[in-house]
C-alpha cells in the first residue's frame, strides 16, 4: 500500500535434515542412490553446529524441511531452538499428516519453549508416490483443498473461536484454548498450481517460491497480488535459492563446473526420470528450466547469474545464484525490487557456507531495506 514501509529484508538459512556434504547430491530429493550423497549424517551434533553458525553469521531464521527421508521437523525444532537465542525456526508441515487443532497446540508449545521464534511453512506434498508412502492417498487438487481447510481451522483454533468446525476433511468440536503467551506463527505457503495459488491468496502471509528468472517471478507476484486482493488481503513474497558465490565470477563458475563434472551421467538421467513423474507444478517449472540445455555449467545459466544445474539431480529448489559476491548481491537486489522480502538461502556444505556467506554477503544485503522499491512497497496483513 502506498505510503507504508516494507518490513525489513528477511534472510534465512536452510537446515539439511536428510544429510549434507560438498556435492550437489548431498542434500535434497530425490533419494535414488546418487553419487556421493549425504556424506555428513544429519545427527544432532552436526545440526546444532549449523543453527549456531546461522545465528552467529547474522541470519534471521532457518528453514526446517519435511519430506520422506528427512528427520521430523517438530522434534528437530524443539531441540535446536534451545541452542540459540535469536534465530527463528521456519518449520515445514504437511496438512495431510497433521490435525489442525493438535498442530495449533504443538505450535503453541514450541512458541513457549522458544520465546515465540516459530513460524510455519505449509506445503501440501510433492508427488503421489511420496504422499502414499506416508499414508496420504489424496490427489493433487484435493490435497490443496484440504490445506485450505486446515489453515482455516488452525487459525480459528488459535483465535479462540468457540464454534465447532465441521468440514470435509477436519472436525474440531468446541473450544480448544491456546496459551495467550504464545504468539500465532506467521504462515508461509508454498505451491505453484492454480489450486495452490487460491489457497495461498486466501490464507498465507508469505508466499514462498523456488527461484526462477525474474520475468517469471514477476508474473507470479502480479498474479498472486490480484488473487489476494479478491480476499481483501496483501502478501509478502519469498524465494528459496542456493548460492555459489566467490571473490570472482570465474571462481564461482569454475566451482559449479567441478560439481557437475563429478556426477555420473546415469545419475542425472535417473534423477530426471524420477522428477518427471511428479505432479507438482512447481517441480515441473524447475525441471523445465534445464530442458534442451547442455551439461556445461554456463549452458545451464537461465538468466543472469541464475543457474539451473542443481535441478539436474535434486528435487525441489533446483536453481542457484552463481557469481562474484557483488553479482549475487545485485541479483538479490533485483528480486527485492520485484517485491521479494524474504530469501531462504543454502549452500554446500551448509555449515561452512553459513559462515562464508554470512561474512561476505549478509552485510551487503542488509542495506537493501533502505532502497526505494517503487511500486513494491506493499506490506502484508493477515
N, C-alpha and C positions, 0 to 999 in steps of 0.2 A: 504494500500500500504506500502511496506517495507520502513522503514526509516521515516515515518510520525507518529507523535504522535496522539493518540486518543484525542478527545475532552474531557473536564473534565466530570466526572461522574455526571449525572443529576438525582436529587432526587426530585420527585414531590409528592404532596398530592392529595386528591380527595374531591370534593365538593358534598355532598349528597343533591341534589336539589329536591328530592322527599320525604324527611323525614329522620330522624336519630334517633338513640337510642342505647341501650345497648345490643340488641338482633340480632341474625343472620337474622331475618325477618324485621329488622328496615329500611333497605335501599336496593333498587335494585329490579329488576324484578324477578319473575312475581308478579303482583298485583292480588292475588286471596283470599283476606281476611284472610291472615295468622295471626297467633298468635302474639300479642304484636308488631304490625307493626307500625313503624314511630311514636313513642310517642312524638318525637320532630318535630314540624312542620318546614318546610323549609322557615320560614319567614325571612325578610331582616335582622332583628337584629341578629338572630342566624347565618345566613350565613356570616355576617360581622365578627362575633367573630371567625369563622373558618378561614377565609382568614387572619385575623390579627394574629391568633395563628400560622398559617403555615409560615407566613413571619418571625415572631419573633423566631420561632423554627429553622429557617435556611433552610427550603425547597426552592428549586429553582422556583417551579411553582405549579399550581393546575389545575387539570382537571375539566372542567365544562361539564357534560354529557348532552345527549339529548335522549329522548325516550318519548313515550306516558306516561303521568303521571309525567314527570319531568318539572320543570319550564323552560321557554325559555332561552337558553344559551346566546343569543345575549344581551338580556335585563339584565340578571343577571351579565354578564361580564362588560357591560357598567357602571353599578352602582358600582360593587365591585372593579373594577380597581382603583377607586378613593379612596379606603380605605387604600391602601398600595402603597409603592413607588418602591419596588424592585421585588416583586413576579410576575412571568409570568402567563398568563392565557392560558391554552390549551383548546380552545373552540371546542366542538364537533358539526359537522354539517353533514346533510344528503343531498346529491345532489338531491334526489328525491323531496325535499321540498324547493330547492333553485335554483336560476338562477345564472350562473357563473359571469356575468358582475355585477349584482346587489350585489352579495356576495362580490366581489372584492371591490366595493365601500363601503360597510358596514365595511369590514375588515380594509380598509384604514382609515375610520373614527375612528374606535377603536384604530388603531395604533397611531393616532394623540392624542386621548384622554388619552392614557396610556403610552406615551413615548415609543412606539414600544415594548410593552410587550405582544403582542398577537401571539400565534401560533394556527394552525388549525389541529384538529383531524378529518379526513374524514372517515365516515363509511356509508355503503350502506343499512343498515337495519338489522333486526333480524328475523322477521317472516312475512309471507304474511298477517297474521291477523292484526298485529300491523300496517304494512305499509298501509293496506287498510283503517284502522280506521283513518289514517291521510291523505287519499286521493291519495295514490300511489298504482297503480294496476299492476306495472311491476313485473315479476317473477325474481327469484334469479339471474340468469346469466345476464339477461338484465339489472338489476339494476347495476351490476358491469360494464357492457359496457357503461352505461350512466355515471357512476362515472369517468371512464377513459376520456370520452369526456368532462365532467365537468372540470376536472383538467387541461386538455389541453387548454380549452377555458379560464379558470380562469388565468392560467399562461400567456397566450397570452395577455389578457387584461392588466394584471399588467405590463408586459414588454413594453407596448405601441405599439404593432404591429398594423399596420393600416388596414391590410386586413380583410374583414368581415369573420366571422365564420359561415358556413352553414353545420351543422352536422345532424345526425339522430335525436338527442334529443334536441339540442340547436341551436339557431341562434343569432349571435351578429353582428349588422350592423355598420361597420365603427369604428372609434377611440373613445374610452371612457377613457379620461385621468385620471390617478391616481396621486394624490398629491405626488411629488417627495420626500417629507419629510417622507412619510410612507414607512417603510421597508416591503418587501414582507414577510408574515408569513411563518415560516417553516411548511412543510406539514408532518404530522404524519398520518399513514394509518393503518386501522385495517381490517382484513379479512383472513380467513384460507383456503378457497376453491381455486381450481385451477384458476378459473376466477378472484378471488380477488388477488391472488399472481401475476398474469400477470399485473394487473393494478398497484399494489404496486411497482413492479420492474421497471415499466416504468416511474412512476410519483412521488413516495414518496421520502422523505428524511429519515424518520424514520419509520420502520415497527414495529408496536405495536402488542404484542401477550398476550393472557391470559396465566398465568404461568402454565407450565406442568413440569413433571420430566425432568431433564437436558438432558437425551438422546433424548427425543422428541424435545426439544428446539434446540438442536444441529443439528438435522436433518432439521428442518425448516430454521435455519440460513444458512446452507450449500446450501439448495435448492434456497433460495431467493438470495444468493450471485451469484449463477450461472445464475439465470434468469436476475438479474440486469446487469451482465457482458455482456449479449447479447446486451443490450442497451448502453454499454459503461459507465455504472454507478456503483457506490458503495452505500451502505446503512448503516445507523445506525439501531440498534435494541433496542426495549424497552419491558419491562414486566409490566403488570398490576397484582398486587397481594395484598391480605390482609395480615396483620401481627398481630399475637398474641404472644407477647414477654414478658417475665418476668425475674426476677432475677435468677430463676432456671428453669430447664427443667420441673420438676414435677409441679411447679406452673402454667406454661403455659398450660400444657396438662390438668391439673385439671380444669382450666378456660374453655377451649373449651368443655370439657365433660359436665360441667354445662350448657353451651349454648345449647348443644344437648339435654340434659335431659328435658329442659323446652319446647321443641317443641312437640306438639301432633303428633302422628304417622300419622293421617289423613292429617295433613298439609304437611308433607313430600310427601305423596302419591299424593296429589293434585298438588303440585308443580312439581313433576317428570312427571306426566301425561301431564301437560301443556308444559313443556320444551321439551318433546319427540316430540311434534308437530311442533317444529321449524325446518325450513330447513337450518338454519345456521350451517355450518361445524364446526366453532369454538365452538358453543354451543354443538354440538354433541360430540366433543372431550372432553369438560369439563364434560358433563354428563357421558361419557364413563368411566371416572376415578372412579366413585362411583359404577358402576355396579358390582354385585357379591360380594360386600363387606358388612360387618356387620354394625351395627349402633353404636358401641362404638367408642370413639374418636380415639384410636390407630389403630383400624381396617381400618380407613379411611386415614391412612398415606401412600401415594402412592410412595414416595421416602423420603429420609432422611429429616425430618422436614417439608415436604410438605404435607399439609392436604387438602383433598378434601371435607371436611364436609360442607363448606359454600355452595357448589353447590347442596346440598340436597334441599335447599329452596330458592335459589337465582339464577336468570339467569345472564348471563354474566360471569364476573370473579368469578369463583367458588372455587378457591384454596387459601390457606393461608400458610405463613411460621409460624410455631409454635415451640417454644423452648426458651432456655435462650437467653439473648442478644448476647452472644458470638456465639451461634449456628446459630442464624439468620444472623449475620454478615458473618459467614463462608459460609452459603448457598448463600447469595447475592454475595459474592466474587466468588463462583463457577460459577454463571451465568455470572458475569462480565468477568471471564476468557474465557467463551464461546464466548463472543462478545457483551454482553448486556451492553449498555452505559446509558440507561435511565430506571428508575424504577418509577412506579406510585403506591404508597403505600396507604393503607387505614386501618382503624380500627374502632371499635365500642365502644363508640360514637366518631365521627370524631373530635370533639372539644378537648376533653380530650386526645385522642390518638395522635393528632398532637403535643401537648405539651410533652406528655410522651415519644414518640418515637424520637421527636426532641432532647430531653435531653439524652436519653440512647443509641440511635442507630446512629444518624447522625454524631456525632464526630468520631465514629469508622469507618463509611463508607467513610468519606471524604478522608481517607488515601489511598483508593483503586486506585485513579488516578495515584499514584506513582508506582503501581505494574506493572511489565513487563507482558503484556498479551500474549506474544508469538506470534502466528500467527494471532491473532485477533487485530492487530494494525491498521486495515483499518480506515480511516476517510471517511466521506461521502462527496459527491459533487452532486449537482443537475444536 
